[in-house]
């Protein structure tokens, strides 16, 4: 007899030494409270989307009147186990799992509709955002692909407004969440404080999600150290253990077809080795349930219903063994004591801000938009957090709810942490366009933004672009009095190239424009979606005329100066600048400038209005429309120095890029998009689209009178077919366009573009 239990005892002691972290305080034994029957512990292992099986098992336990006195969970096991420990019924947990948009937990990117207009424009202009910081010490990077912000919000949405606990034994069912210390791989058993943070620490996949720092320890997903924490339940005094193992199956030979698969297999080896050690700790009085979830991947959250059924089926198969855990006479009393009524909202008596950012309390509290002595549910708390996080310079924004020492008032603690790789950030853009004829355009650009120079969010934004078009720019943006009102000053030097073609499609050379501009503005951020600015600009530059136009114009270079006031309005509610599925964007600009050319100065007026709108007809079908009107009225047509253009894919498709230009542009388009596919659980969501467009436009008042160019045009119809990819590096388009050929002999062509926003 001794020989049978001695190895198990030795293994238990070794497991405790190898996987248990020293506790700061002696942990109470929750099983000491169980009287007149064995203490039953439910141990729930990690496994991502396979964790739905835990719910299926829990439902079967309730059907068989099995009381659970202690829950110990790792990763998804901690997530589902925590909900059950809070007093949620299986039906309530199922409803929570079905309502959660799991894919949002794997994207920390600030949503576009939560950003101020300025951040929207910066992100639109520089879509390649690698999370790089730069200062005098060199280039800095984040500690994980994900920062954990979205995961924290997902857990908040699931759990609701939960108060901090002095000990998790105070929950309706005593609970422990298991994480791993990244510095030494110790098992860390979390038993007090923020339940939400404990669950998140247990789910923080190393290298993917930034580690959680709690109580001076760097914590990651508990699966790294102990994916089936039987030893923890035993240490807490459990007499009997029901363990549910859902770890990933080992891959077969045919599945080991890539470096990623090999790495995944090695990880599975390490996890499986520890799981097998934990299973060996189970005695004859315990039970192991291993649902068949081998066909469900870690991130296959769309298959959660299948994993729930698999868990229930597995528990059903072991119904006879589970009957030995049943206590039908005591169960009603247990259920009444452990099924808690959930508070959907909680009244906040005081708000306290732990501001670890460079921004002022005023800025963050204004964005939080929560008030004391009001009731808030998880939705309102999440919305407040998203607004704070929307400044896009924070690594984390989190909330905790606590009672004061008397247990009377509720304190909402808001914590905001500056990005550790800031405050200076590098972002990039690569743009390429080719119509496989005369027009090829490319540009590589980068921006460096040094943020939060002042407590109100002042910043220095610098840009450098090389390629067909060139740009160097520096802008100082400085909020005054409040974050809503600001002053800015910008110096910019830009060179743009316009490739000219005659009416037969033959190249006429390049029209080059080089300009230096100094601009000062005062503005008002009406909201995160709208901004109004006014200012003064002083520009000087020149046009270099190609040889084909010199004979017609009589000069090869046109120098000019322009000074005067300007006014801009932007109202932007689009959810995506490239492939929007909802919202609208209105931008308008007015200028009243004194134009000097050929020694004459004349007052000119110009204005432009562009409206974009998008609407999803269903999950995959999208309609969007775009309308442009631009007009330039020079005081002297001989001294005209501003032109607008049409031509290119989705901009009068079928013609070359910027082929038609003049002093007045009218354009409208209707675009249909079909969303083909997307990886909803990828860190970067990059869907593919098929689309077609119907376009109509008109150009008038071509003031560059080159005889071989089209000058005045009637309304032109055009259309296109294209495939698009919303890639991490910008929009990718491959398409074919055709237009009425009244102007050019063959108004059709193919297009390939990267990084252009149409």
C-alpha positions in Angstrom: 0.0 0.0 0.0 2.8 2.3 1.0 4.5 1.8 -2.4 1.4 3.0 -4.2 1.1 6.4 -2.5 4.8 7.2 -1.9 5.6 8.2 -5.5 2.5 10.4 -5.6 3.6 12.1 -2.4 7.1 12.6 -3.7 5.7 14.1 -7.0 3.4 16.4 -5.0 6.3 17.7 -3.0 8.4 18.2 -6.1 5.6 20.0 -7.9 5.1 22.3 -4.9 8.8 23.1 -4.9 9.2 23.5 -8.7 6.0 25.4 -9.5 4.9 27.3 -6.4 6.0 30.8 -5.6 6.6 31.8 -2.0 3.6 33.6 -0.6 3.9 37.0 1.0 1.3 36.0 3.6 0.1 32.6 4.7 -2.9 31.8 2.5 -6.0 30.7 4.3 -7.3 27.2 3.4 -10.8 27.6 2.0 -11.5 23.9 2.4 -11.4 24.3 6.2 -14.9 25.8 5.9 -16.4 22.7 4.4 -18.1 20.5 6.9 -19.6 16.9 6.9 -18.3 16.1 3.4 -15.0 16.2 1.4 -13.9 19.5 0.0 -14.3 19.4 -3.8 -12.0 21.5 -6.0 -12.6 22.2 -9.7 -9.4 22.7 -11.6 -9.8 24.2 -15.1 -6.8 24.2 -17.5 -5.8 26.6 -20.2 -6.5 26.2 -23.9 -8.0 29.3 -25.5 -11.2 28.7 -27.4 -11.3 25.1 -26.2 -12.2 26.6 -22.8 -15.9 26.5 -23.7 -15.6 22.8 -22.6 -15.3 24.1 -19.0 -18.8 25.5 -19.2 -20.1 22.2 -20.6 -18.6 20.4 -17.6 -19.9 22.9 -15.1 -23.4 22.5 -16.5 -23.2 18.8 -16.0 -21.8 19.2 -12.4 -24.9 21.2 -11.5 -27.2 18.7 -13.1 -25.7 16.0 -10.9 -25.9 18.2 -7.8 -22.1 18.4 -7.3 -21.1 21.2 -5.0 -17.8 23.0 -5.9 -16.0 24.4 -2.9 -12.9 25.7 -4.6 -12.0 26.8 -8.2 -8.4 27.0 -9.5 -8.0 28.1 -13.1 -5.2 28.8 -15.6 -5.7 31.2 -18.6 -9.2 30.6 -20.1 -9.8 28.3 -17.1 -9.3 31.3 -14.9 -11.6 33.4 -17.1 -14.5 30.9 -17.0 -13.7 29.8 -13.4 -13.8 33.4 -12.2 -17.2 33.9 -13.6 -18.5 30.8 -11.9 -16.8 31.8 -8.7 -18.5 35.2 -8.8 -21.9 33.4 -8.6 -22.9 33.4 -12.3 -25.1 30.4 -13.4 -24.0 28.3 -16.4 -26.8 30.0 -18.4 -25.5 33.4 -17.5 -21.9 32.4 -18.4 -23.1 31.0 -21.7 -24.9 34.3 -22.5 -21.7 36.3 -21.6 -19.6 34.1 -23.9 -22.0 34.5 -26.8 -22.2 38.2 -26.5 -18.5 38.9 -26.3 -16.7 40.0 -29.5 -13.6 37.9 -28.8 -11.6 39.3 -31.7 -11.5 42.7 -30.1 -9.4 41.3 -27.2 -6.6 40.7 -29.6 -6.3 44.2 -31.0 -4.9 47.1 -28.9 -5.1 49.6 -31.7 -7.0 52.7 -30.8 -10.3 52.7 -32.7 -10.4 55.5 -35.3 -13.6 56.9 -34.0 -12.0 57.4 -30.6 -9.1 59.5 -31.8 -9.0 63.2 -32.1 -9.0 64.5 -35.7 -5.3 65.3 -35.5 -4.5 61.6 -34.6 -6.8 60.4 -37.4 -5.0 62.4 -40.0 -1.5 61.3 -38.8 -2.6 57.7 -38.9 -4.1 58.1 -42.3 -1.0 59.7 -43.7 1.4 57.2 -42.1 -0.4 53.8 -41.9 2.8 51.7 -41.2 2.8 51.9 -37.4 5.4 49.5 -36.1 5.3 50.8 -32.5 8.8 52.3 -32.6 10.0 54.9 -30.2 13.1 57.1 -30.7 15.0 59.2 -28.2 18.6 60.0 -27.4 19.1 56.4 -26.1 18.1 54.9 -29.5 15.2 53.0 -30.9 12.7 51.5 -28.4 10.0 48.9 -28.9 7.0 47.6 -26.8 7.3 44.6 -24.6 4.7 42.7 -26.5 2.8 42.7 -29.8 -0.3 43.5 -27.7 -0.3 45.8 -24.6 -3.2 44.1 -22.9 -5.5 47.1 -23.1 -8.1 45.4 -25.3 -7.9 42.2 -23.3 -8.6 44.2 -20.1 -11.6 45.8 -21.7 -12.9 42.4 -22.8 -12.6 41.0 -19.3 -14.3 44.1 -17.9 -17.2 43.7 -20.3 -17.6 40.0 -19.3 -17.3 40.5 -15.5 -18.9 43.9 -15.1 -18.0 46.4 -12.3 -16.3 44.1 -9.8 -14.9 45.4 -6.5 -11.4 44.5 -5.4 -11.3 41.8 -2.8 -9.1 41.6 0.2 -9.1 37.9 -0.5 -10.7 35.7 -3.2 -12.1 33.5 -0.5 -14.8 36.2 -0.1 -16.2 35.2 -3.5 -19.3 33.0 -3.5 -16.9 30.2 -4.4 -13.3 30.6 -3.3 -11.1 31.1 -6.3 -7.4 31.2 -7.4 -6.0 32.3 -10.7 -2.7 30.9 -11.8 0.0 32.9 -13.7 3.7 32.5 -14.3 6.5 34.7 -13.2 8.4 35.6 -16.3 11.7 36.1 -14.5 11.9 32.5 -13.1 8.9 30.5 -14.5 7.5 30.1 -10.9 3.8 29.4 -10.6 2.1 32.5 -9.0 -1.2 31.8 -7.3 -3.3 35.0 -7.2 -5.7 35.1 -4.2 -6.5 38.8 -3.6 -6.8 42.3 -5.1 -8.4 42.9 -8.5 -10.1 39.8 -9.8 -10.1 41.3 -13.3 -6.3 41.9 -13.2 -5.7 38.4 -11.8 -7.7 36.8 -14.7 -5.9 39.0 -17.2 -2.4 38.1 -15.8 -3.4 34.4 -16.1 -4.3 35.0 -19.8 -1.3 37.2 -20.9 0.4 35.1 -23.6 4.2 35.8 -23.4 5.6 37.6 -26.5 2.1 38.4 -27.7 0.4 40.2 -24.8 2.5 42.6 -22.6 3.2 41.0 -19.2 1.2 42.2 -16.2 3.1 43.8 -13.4 1.4 42.9 -10.1 2.9 43.2 -6.6 6.4 43.6 -8.0 6.2 40.5 -10.2 6.2 40.2 -14.0 3.3 37.8 -14.8 2.4 36.0 -18.0 0.0 33.2 -19.0 -0.1 30.5 -16.3 0.2 27.8 -19.0 3.9 28.6 -19.2 4.4 27.1 -15.7 1.3 25.1 -14.8 -1.5 24.6 -17.3 -3.5 22.2 -15.1 -2.9 23.4 -11.5 -3.9 20.3 -9.6 -1.0 20.9 -7.2 -2.4 24.3 -6.2 -5.8 22.7 -5.3 -4.1 20.0 -3.3 -2.0 22.6 -1.4 -5.3 24.5 -0.6 -6.6 21.4 1.2 -8.9 19.9 -1.5 -9.9 16.4 -0.6 -11.2 15.6 -4.1 -10.3 17.2 -7.4 -12.2 17.3 -10.7 -9.6 18.4 -13.3 -10.6 19.4 -16.8 -7.7 19.3 -19.3 -8.1 21.0 -22.7 -4.4 21.6 -23.7 -3.5 21.6 -27.4 -3.0 18.2 -29.0 0.4 17.4 -30.4 0.7 17.9 -34.2 1.2 14.9 -36.5 3.9 14.6 -39.2 1.8 16.1 -41.9 0.9 19.1 -39.8 4.6 20.0 -39.1 4.9 21.9 -42.4 6.3 25.2 -41.3 8.6 26.9 -38.8 5.6 28.2 -37.0 4.2 24.6 -36.6 7.5 23.3 -35.3 7.7 26.2 -32.8 4.1 25.4 -31.8 4.9 21.8 -31.3 7.9 22.6 -29.1 5.7 24.8 -26.9 3.1 22.0 -26.7 5.8 19.6 -25.6 6.7 21.9 -22.6 3.1 22.4 -21.6 2.2 18.8 -22.0 5.1 17.7 -19.8 3.9 19.8 -16.9 0.3 18.7 -17.5 1.3 15.1 -17.3 3.1 15.8 -14.0 0.0 17.4 -12.6 -2.2 14.5 -13.8 0.1 12.2 -11.9 -0.9 14.0 -8.7 -4.5 12.8 -9.1 -5.5 10.0 -6.8 -8.2 7.4 -7.0 -10.6 9.8 -5.3 -10.1 12.4 -8.0 -11.4 12.6 -11.6 -9.8 13.8 -14.8 -12.1 14.9 -17.6 -10.5 15.4 -21.1 -13.0 16.7 -23.6 -12.4 15.9 -27.3 -11.6 19.4 -28.5 -8.7 18.5 -30.7 -10.3 20.0 -33.8 -10.7 23.5 -32.1 -7.7 25.8 -32.3 -6.6 28.1 -29.5 -8.1 31.2 -31.3 -11.2 29.5 -32.9 -13.6 31.4 -30.7 -16.3 31.0 -33.4 -16.3 27.4 -32.3 -17.0 28.1 -28.7 -20.5 26.5 -28.9 -18.8 23.3 -30.2 -16.3 23.3 -27.3 -19.2 23.7 -24.8 -21.0 20.7 -26.3 -17.7 18.7 -26.2 -17.3 19.5 -22.5 -20.9 18.4 -21.7 -20.5 15.2 -23.8 -17.3 14.3 -22.0 -18.8 14.9 -18.6 -21.8 12.8 -19.6 -19.6 9.9 -20.5 -18.2 10.1 -17.0 -21.6 10.4 -15.4 -21.1 7.3 -13.3 -17.8 8.5 -11.9 -19.2 12.0 -11.2 -22.1 10.4 -9.3 -19.6 9.7 -6.5 -19.1 13.5 -6.1 -22.9 14.2 -5.8 -24.5 15.4 -2.6 -28.2 15.9 -3.5 -29.3 16.6 0.0 -26.8 19.3 0.7 -26.8 20.7 -2.8 -29.8 23.1 -2.5 -28.3 24.7 0.5 -24.9 25.0 -1.3 -26.6 26.5 -4.4 -28.5 29.1 -2.4 -25.2 30.2 -0.6 -23.1 30.3 -3.8 -25.4 31.7 -6.4 -25.0 35.5 -6.1 -27.2 38.1 -7.6 -25.0 40.1 -10.0 -24.9 43.9 -9.8 -25.1 45.3 -13.3 -24.1 48.7 -12.2 -22.4 50.3 -9.2 -22.5 53.8 -7.8 -19.2 55.6 -7.7 -18.8 58.0 -4.8 -15.3 59.2 -5.6 -12.9 59.1 -8.6 -9.2 59.0 -8.0 -6.7 59.3 -10.9 -3.3 57.6 -10.7 -1.7 59.6 -13.5 1.6 58.1 -14.7 1.5 60.0 -18.0 2.9 63.3 -19.2 -0.6 64.7 -19.7 -2.4 66.7 -17.0 -5.2 65.3 -14.9 -7.5 67.8 -16.6 -7.0 66.2 -20.0 -7.5 62.6 -18.8 -10.5 63.3 -16.6 -12.1 65.4 -19.3 -11.8 62.4 -21.7 -13.0 60.0 -19.1 -16.3 61.9 -18.8 -17.4 60.0 -15.7 -18.8 61.9 -12.6 -18.9 61.1 -8.9 -22.2 60.0 -7.3 -23.4 58.4 -10.5 -24.1 54.7 -11.3 -22.0 53.0 -14.0 -22.1 49.6 -15.7 -19.3 47.9 -17.5 -20.3 49.5 -20.8 -20.0 53.0 -19.4 -16.7 52.2 -17.7 -15.3 50.7 -20.9 -16.4 53.7 -23.0 -14.6 56.1 -20.5 -11.5 54.0 -20.7 -11.6 53.9 -24.5 -11.8 57.7 -24.6 -8.8 58.1 -22.3 -6.9 55.5 -24.3 -7.8 57.4 -27.5 -5.1 60.0 -26.8 -2.9 57.3 -28.3 0.1 58.0 -26.1 -0.9 55.7 -23.3 0.3 52.1 -22.8 -2.5 51.2 -20.5 -5.7 52.8 -19.1 -7.4 50.8 -16.4 -10.0 51.0 -13.6 -10.4 49.4 -10.2 -13.4 49.6 -7.8 -12.7 49.6 -4.1 -14.7 50.2 -0.9 -13.3 52.4 1.8 -12.2 51.0 5.2 -15.7 51.4 6.5 -17.2 49.6 3.5 -19.5 52.5 2.8 -18.2 54.4 -0.2 -17.1 53.2 -3.5 -13.8 54.5 -5.0 -13.1 54.3 -8.7 -9.4 54.2 -9.3 -8.3 55.2 -12.8 -4.8 54.5 -13.8 -3.1 55.9 -16.9 0.4 54.8 -17.9 2.5 56.6 -20.6 3.9 54.4 -23.3 7.3 53.1 -22.2 8.8 53.5 -25.6 7.6 57.2 -25.9 7.2 60.1 -26.0 8.8 60.2 -29.5 7.3 57.9 -32.2 8.4 56.8 -35.7 5.8 56.0 -38.3 6.1 55.3 -42.0 4.4 55.3 -45.4 5.3 53.5 -48.7 3.3 54.6 -51.7 3.5 53.1 -55.2 1.3 53.4 -58.2 1.7 52.1 -61.7 -0.7 52.1 -64.7 1.7 50.0 -66.9 2.1 52.8 -69.4 3.7 56.1 -68.8 2.9 56.7 -65.2 4.9 55.3 -62.3 4.8 56.9 -58.9 6.6 55.9 -55.7 7.4 57.4 -52.4 8.9 56.4 -49.1 8.1 58.6 -46.2 8.5 58.7 -42.4 7.3 60.9 -39.6 8.7 61.5 -36.1 6.2 62.9 -33.6 7.5 64.0 -30.2 4.4 64.1 -28.1 3.2 65.6 -24.8 5.7 68.4 -24.7 3.2 70.2 -22.5 0.6 68.8 -20.0 -2.1 69.7 -22.5 -0.6 67.6 -25.2 1.7 69.9 -27.3 3.8 68.1 -29.9 6.4 68.5 -32.6 5.5 66.6 -35.8 8.2 66.2 -38.5 7.9 64.6 -41.9 10.3 63.5 -44.6 9.3 62.0 -47.9 11.5 60.8 -50.8 10.6 59.6 -54.2 8.6 60.9 -57.1 7.2 63.6 -54.8 9.4 65.0 -52.0 8.5 66.6 -48.7 10.2 68.0 -45.7 8.0 69.5 -43.0 8.0 70.4 -39.3 5.0 71.6 -37.3 4.7 72.7 -33.7 1.2 72.1 -32.3 0.5 73.8 -28.9 -2.9 73.6 -27.1 -3.6 76.7 -25.0 -6.0 77.0 -22.0 -7.7 73.7 -22.8 -7.0 70.7 -25.0 -9.7 71.9 -27.3 -8.1 75.2 -28.4 -4.7 75.4 -30.0 -2.1 77.3 -32.0 0.2 75.8 -34.6 3.1 76.8 -36.8 4.4 74.8 -39.8 7.2 75.2 -42.2 7.1 72.9 -45.3 9.0 72.4 -48.5 7.4 70.2 -51.1 8.1 69.1 -54.7 5.3 67.4 -56.7 5.5 65.9 -60.2 2.6 65.7 -62.7 3.2 63.4 -65.6 1.6 64.8 -68.8 0.2 62.9 -71.7 -1.3 64.1 -74.9 -4.7 63.1 -76.3 -3.1 60.1 -77.9 -1.6 58.8 -74.7 2.0 59.8 -75.5 4.2 61.2 -72.8 4.8 65.0 -72.8 7.2 65.0 -69.9 6.7 66.2 -66.3 5.3 69.3 -64.9 7.2 70.0 -61.6 6.0 72.2 -58.8 8.3 73.2 -55.9 7.0 75.2 -53.1 8.0 76.5 -49.6 5.3 77.4 -47.2 5.0 79.0 -43.8 1.6 78.6 -42.1 0.3 79.7 -38.7 -3.1 78.5 -37.5 -5.4 78.9 -34.5 -7.9 76.1 -34.1 -10.7 74.6 -32.1 -11.2 70.9 -31.6 -15.0 70.9 -31.5 -14.9 67.2 -30.6 -12.9 64.1 -31.4 -14.6 64.1 -34.8 -14.6 67.8 -35.8 -12.1 70.6 -36.0 -12.2 74.2 -37.2 -9.0 76.1 -38.0 -8.2 79.5 -39.4 -4.8 80.9 -40.2 -2.3 82.7 -42.5 -0.1 81.2 -45.1 3.0 82.6 -46.9 4.1 80.5 -49.9 6.7 80.9 -52.7 7.6 78.5 -55.4 7.8 77.8 -59.1 6.5 75.6 -61.8 9.0 74.0 -64.2 7.4 73.5 -67.6 8.3 70.4 -69.8 9.8 71.1 -73.2 6.6 70.1 -74.9 4.8 73.0 -73.3 7.5 75.7 -73.6 6.6 76.5 -77.2 2.9 77.0 -76.4 3.4 79.0 -73.2 6.5 80.9 -74.1 8.3 80.2 -70.9 9.9 77.2 -69.1 9.6 78.4 -65.5 6.8 80.2 -63.6 7.7 81.7 -60.3 5.1 82.9 -57.8 4.4 84.1 -54.3 1.1 83.6 -52.4 0.0 85.1 -49.1 -3.3 85.3 -47.3 -5.8 83.9 -44.8 -7.3 80.4 -44.9 -10.1 78.5 -43.2 -10.4 74.7 -42.8 -13.2 72.5 -41.4 -13.0 68.7 -40.9 -15.8 66.5 -39.6 -14.7 62.9 -39.7 -16.8 59.9 -38.6 -15.4 57.2 -40.9 -14.4 54.0 -39.2 -11.7 53.3 -41.7 -10.0 55.8 -44.1 -9.3 53.2 -46.8 -12.2 50.7 -46.8 -14.8 52.4 -44.6 -17.9 50.4 -43.7 -19.8 53.1 -41.8 -19.7 56.8 -41.1 -18.9 59.9 -43.1 -16.2 62.5 -43.6 -16.6 66.2 -44.7 -13.7 68.4 -45.4 -13.8 71.9 -46.6 -11.1 74.5 -47.3 -11.3 78.2 -48.2 -8.4 80.5 -49.2 -8.2 84.2 -50.0 -4.7 84.7 -51.3 -2.7 87.5 -53.0 -1.0 85.7 -55.9 2.1 87.3 -57.4 3.5 86.2 -60.8 5.0 87.9 -63.8 5.5 91.0 -61.6 1.7 91.3 -61.0 -0.2 90.8 -57.8 -3.9 89.8 -57.9 -6.3 88.5 -55.2 -7.5 85.0 -55.8 -10.2 82.9 -54.2 -10.3 79.1 -53.9 -12.4 76.6 -52.1 -12.8 72.9 -52.0 -15.4 70.5 -50.4 -15.2 66.8 -50.3 -17.8 64.4 -48.8 -17.4 60.7 -48.2 -19.9 58.3 -46.7 -20.1 54.6 -46.2 -22.8 52.1 -45.1 -22.8 48.3 -44.5 -25.7 46.7 -46.1 -24.8 43.4 -44.4 -21.7 41.9 -42.9 -20.1 41.5 -46.3 -21.8 44.1 -48.6 -20.7 47.7 -48.4 -21.7 50.9 -50.3 -19.6 54.0 -50.3 -19.8 57.3 -52.1 -17.5 60.3 -52.6 -18.2 63.8 -53.9 -15.7 66.5 -54.8 -16.0 70.2 -55.8 -12.9 72.4 -56.1 -12.7 75.8 -57.6 -9.9 78.4 -58.1 -10.7 81.9 -59.2 -7.6 83.9 -60.0 -7.7 87.7 -60.3 -5.6 87.4 -63.5 -5.9 84.2 -65.6 -2.3 84.9 -66.9 -1.0 84.6 -63.3 -3.0 81.5 -62.3 -0.9 79.3 -60.0 -3.3 76.7 -58.7 -4.9 73.7 -60.5 -7.0 70.7 -59.4 -6.9 67.3 -61.1 -8.8 64.1 -61.9 -7.6 60.8 -63.3 -6.5 57.5 -61.9 -8.2 54.5 -60.2 -11.5 55.5 -58.5 -10.8 59.1 -59.5 -12.1 58.9 -63.0 -10.9 55.4 -63.7 -9.5 54.7 -67.2 -7.4 57.9 -67.4 -3.8 58.3 -66.1 -3.3 59.7 -62.6 -4.0 63.5 -62.6 -4.5 63.5 -66.4 -7.3 66.1 -66.4 -6.6 69.3 -64.6 -8.1 72.7 -64.4 -9.3 75.4 -62.1 -12.7 73.7 -61.4 -13.3 70.1 -60.6 -16.6 68.3 -60.1 -16.6 64.6 -59.3 -18.9 61.9 -57.8 -18.6 58.2 -57.4 -20.5 55.2 -56.0 -18.5 52.2 -55.0 -19.7 48.7 -54.1 -17.4 46.5 -51.9 -17.7 42.8 -51.1 -15.7 41.8 -48.1 -14.2 38.4 -49.0 -12.3 37.3 -45.9 -10.6 38.5 -42.8 -8.7 37.0 -39.9 -10.8 38.3 -37.0 -8.4 36.9 -34.4 -5.2 38.3 -35.9 -3.3 41.0 -34.1 -3.7 43.0 -37.4 -7.1 42.7 -39.1 -6.4 42.7 -42.9 -9.5 41.9 -44.9 -9.7 41.4 -48.7 -12.3 43.0 -50.9 -13.7 42.9 -54.4 -15.3 46.0 -55.7 -16.7 47.9 -58.6 -17.3 51.6 -59.1 -19.4 54.0 -61.2 -17.9 57.5 -61.5 -18.7 60.8 -63.2 -16.6 63.9 -63.4 -15.9 67.2 -65.1 -12.9 69.5 -65.4 -13.0 73.1 -66.6 -10.7 76.1 -66.8 -7.4 74.5 -67.7 -5.2 77.6 -67.4 -2.1 75.9 -68.6 -2.8 76.3 -72.3 -0.8 73.6 -73.9 -2.4 72.7 -77.2 -1.8 69.0 -77.0 -3.6 68.8 -73.6 -7.3 68.5 -73.0 -8.6 71.8 -71.7 -12.4 72.0 -71.3 -14.3 68.7 -70.8 -17.9 67.7 -70.7 -19.2 65.3 -68.1 -17.3 62.0 -68.3 -18.6 58.6 -67.2 -16.1 56.0 -65.9 -16.2 52.7 -64.1 -13.8 50.2 -62.6 -13.4 46.6 -61.3 -10.8 46.0 -58.6 -9.5 43.8 -55.8 -8.4 45.5 -52.6 -6.5 44.5 -49.5 -6.5 46.5 -46.3 -2.9 45.5 -45.5 -0.8 46.6 -42.5 1.2 48.7 -44.9 -1.6 50.6 -46.5 -4.3 49.9 -49.1 -3.3 47.6 -51.9 -5.4 47.8 -55.1 -5.3 45.9 -58.4 -7.9 47.1 -60.9 -9.1 47.9 -64.4 -10.7 51.1 -65.3 -12.5 52.4 -68.4 -13.9 55.8 -69.2 -15.6 57.6 -72.1 -12.8 58.1 -74.7 -13.8 61.5 -76.0 -10.5 63.0 -74.7 -8.0 60.3 -75.1 -8.0 57.7 -77.8 -7.9 54.8 -75.4 -9.4 55.7 -72.0 -8.8 52.4 -70.3 -6.0 50.9 -68.3 -4.9 48.6 -65.5 -3.7 49.9 -62.2 -1.6 48.6 -59.3 -1.2 50.7 -56.2 0.0 50.5 -52.7 -0.6 53.0 -49.9 -3.0 55.3 -51.7 -6.3 56.3 -50.0 -9.0 56.7 -52.6 
